[in-house]
Structures are given as C-alpha cells and as structure tokens.
C-alpha cells in the first residue's frame, strides 16, 4: 500500500477540466457542431464524430445514477468506507466521483457539485445532495 492517494495525471485532454475545478467550475467537453456534452474527454464527439470540440462550464447538477461503497483501503490516506457515485448531469454526461453526503445516496436523488482540494494546485469535483433551504 502507498501512503498517499495519487493525484490525477494532467493529460492534455483533462487540463481544462482540472484547471476549471481549481476555480470551482465544472468544465465538460462539448461538440461545437451538434452541441452534445460528453464525458470522458475525447478529440472526437461520440454523437456525430465531429472534431470541433470545446469546453463549457456546467451548472453541476444532476441525479444519482449508480453508487458503490468501498471498504478496502487502497492507500493509507483513504478513510474507509467511502462512497463513489455515478452522476447523470442534467446536461447529459455521466461523471463518477466521490460522494459528500452524510447518508447513503439514493438512485435518482438530486445532487450538486462541490470541490475538494486534494493537493497543491489540485482540486477535484465531488457530488452530494442538493442543499435544502428552509
């Protein structure tokens, strides 16, 4: 086991997403031809195979599509158990991230993005329940 969780590799395809997170922005690729947002980043649109790909700031809202609880400690810095969710963004793509909710997620539950600093200049999006205002 390694002491610390490894930080994401800054591949050219992911830089816009990672840099956006540092500024508390959820950035996702978007085809400029058909306006389809998608994930994971790719040089070609999965809908129309267009190559005019840009990046949009997503509102970061969606619903829980699936989730799993990890009990195995892969890194000594991991606090187990922890929950990972797949979120279907309202804009279309599915993202897999860590869960911030105190209770277990519920399939179909409304969620919103938040951002967690995990290292020097590294911030990752994560999702939790939409805050309720009384």
C-alpha positions in Angstrom: 0.0 0.0 0.0 1.1 3.5 -0.8 0.9 6.3 1.8 -0.9 8.9 -0.2 -3.6 8.7 -2.9 -2.0 9.6 -6.2 -3.0 12.9 -7.8 -4.6 12.9 -11.2 -2.2 12.9 -14.2 -2.6 16.1 -16.2 -3.2 14.7 -19.6 -3.8 17.3 -22.3 -7.4 16.1 -22.7 -8.1 16.7 -18.9 -6.3 20.1 -18.3 -9.4 22.2 -19.0 -11.4 20.1 -16.5 -8.7 20.1 -13.8 -8.0 23.8 -14.2 -11.7 24.6 -14.1 -12.0 22.7 -10.8 -9.3 24.9 -9.2 -11.6 27.8 -9.9 -14.7 25.9 -8.6 -16.0 25.4 -12.2 -17.2 22.1 -13.6 -15.9 22.0 -17.1 -17.0 19.4 -19.6 -16.3 18.9 -23.3 -18.9 20.0 -25.8 -19.2 19.4 -29.6 -19.5 22.7 -31.3 -21.2 21.1 -34.3 -24.1 19.2 -32.5 -23.9 20.9 -29.0 -23.6 17.4 -27.3 -21.8 17.5 -24.0 -19.9 14.3 -23.2 -17.6 12.5 -20.8 -14.8 11.3 -20.8 -12.9 14.0 -22.8 -12.1 12.9 -26.3 -10.8 14.6 -29.5 -13.9 13.4 -31.4 -17.6 13.8 -30.4 -19.2 10.4 -29.6 -22.5 11.6 -31.1 -21.5 12.9 -34.6 -17.8 12.2 -34.7 -17.1 15.9 -35.2 -13.7 17.2 -34.2 -14.7 20.8 -33.3 -14.6 20.2 -29.6 -14.7 23.0 -27.0 -15.3 23.2 -23.2 -18.4 24.5 -21.4 -19.0 25.3 -17.8 -21.7 23.0 -16.5 -24.0 24.0 -13.7 -23.0 20.8 -11.9 -26.5 19.5 -11.1 -27.9 16.1 -11.8 -29.1 12.8 -10.3 -27.5 9.8 -8.8 -27.4 7.1 -11.5 -25.5 4.4 -9.5 -23.2 4.1 -6.4 -20.9 1.8 -4.6 -19.3 1.7 -1.1 -15.6 0.8 -0.9 -14.4 -1.0 2.2 -10.9 -1.8 1.0 -8.2 0.6 1.9 -6.1 1.0 -1.3 -4.0 3.8 0.2 -3.2 4.5 3.8 -4.6 8.0 3.4 -8.0 6.5 2.5 -10.7 6.7 5.1 -12.9 3.6 4.6 -15.6 3.0 4.0 -16.2 5.7 1.3 -18.8 6.1 -1.3 -18.4 6.7 -5.1 -21.3 7.8 -7.2 -22.1 8.0 -10.9 -24.0 11.1 -11.5 -26.0 11.8 -14.7 -25.6 15.5 -15.2 -28.7 17.5 -16.2 -26.7 18.4 -19.4 -26.3 14.7 -20.3 -22.9 13.2 -19.4 -22.2 10.7 -16.6 -19.4 11.5 -14.2 -18.0 9.2 -11.5 -16.9 11.0 -8.3 -16.8 10.7 -4.6 -19.9 11.3 -2.5 -20.1 14.1 0.1 -23.4 13.2 1.6 -23.7 12.0 5.2 -26.3 9.4 4.3 -26.2 6.8 1.5 -27.1 8.2 -1.9 -30.5 7.2 -3.4 -30.8 6.4 -7.1 -32.5 9.4 -8.7 -31.6 11.7 -5.9 -30.9 15.3 -6.9 -27.2 16.3 -6.5 -24.9 19.2 -6.9 -21.2 19.6 -7.4 -18.8 20.8 -4.8 -15.0 21.0 -4.9 -12.3 19.4 -2.7 -8.7 20.4 -2.5 -6.6 17.2 -2.7 -3.1 18.6 -3.2 -1.1 21.7 -4.1 -3.0 23.2 -7.1 -5.2 20.1 -7.4 -8.9 20.3 -6.8 -11.5 17.7 -7.7 -15.2 17.9 -8.2 -17.4 15.7 -6.0 -21.1 15.4 -5.6 -23.6 15.4 -2.7 -27.3 16.1 -2.0 -28.7 19.4 -3.2 -28.9 21.6 -0.1 -32.4 22.3 1.1 -33.3 25.8 2.2 -35.9 26.1 4.9 
